[in-house]
Amino acid sequence: MPQSQAQAKYIRDEIQSASPQKIIVMLYDRSIKSLEDAKKTTQSQDPFEFTANITKVEQILAELMGALKPDIAPELVLNLTRLYEFMYSHLVKAHDEKSEEKIEQVLTLLRDLRQTWVDAIEKAKDEEPYQQDAQTTETKPRPSFTLQA
């Protein structure tokens, strides 16, 4: 199997076996990589690569916005929606102006969001023993947050 096909299969398998929370982290990772690549090509002679990288991140942001569930955490969803919309509009401007500064501002936000998700996933893992034990009828305290946003 050629390497590109093997890589594609590996990525597909990784996505299919990932938790929803891990998929969000993967989307942030892809966005960060695409913006880092876009930053490198702001002044390149080939505007296609720059545009493709910016567009990829815009698509990911749209996907993240579409996946939000306002019935679970309305205030969190509102704040994330506003943040995603800000980043999206900032990327539109960055594309028009070929602005490394605007790209870097969005990168900073994405890195912070990614780290927040990683921290939340770790905290949830640490608190798993406090969930209801399936072997007994004893109910253990639940964490004070949810990861669905």
Residue pairs with C-beta under 8 A, 6 or more apart in sequence:
1 9
14 26
15 23
15 26
18 26
20 147
20 148
21 117
21 120
21 121
21 124
21 147
22 121
24 64
24 117
25 114
25 117
25 118
25 121
27 60
27 63
27 64
28 110
28 113
28 114
28 117
29 114
30 56
30 60
31 56
31 57
31 60
31 61
31 110
32 107
32 110
32 111
32 114
34 53
34 54
34 56
34 57
34 60
35 53
35 54
35 57
35 103
35 106
35 107
35 110
36 107
37 49
37 53
38 49
38 50
38 53
38 54
38 57
38 94
38 103
39 100
39 103
39 104
39 107
41 49
41 50
41 53
42 50
42 98
42 99
42 100
42 103
43 98
44 50
50 95
50 98
51 95
54 91
54 94
54 95
54 103
57 91
57 106
58 88
58 91
58 92
61 84
61 87
61 88
61 91
62 88
64 80
64 84
65 80
65 81
65 84
65 85
68 77
68 80
68 81
68 149
69 77
69 148
69 149
70 77
70 78
72 146
72 148
72 149
73 146
73 148
73 149
76 149
77 149
80 149
83 109
83 113
86 109
87 106
87 109
87 110
90 102
90 105
90 106
91 102
91 103
91 106
93 99
93 102
94 102
94 103
94 106
117 147
120 145
120 147
121 147
123 143
123 145
124 143
124 147
127 143
129 140
130 140
130 141
130 142
130 143
131 140
131 142
132 138
132 139
132 140
133 140
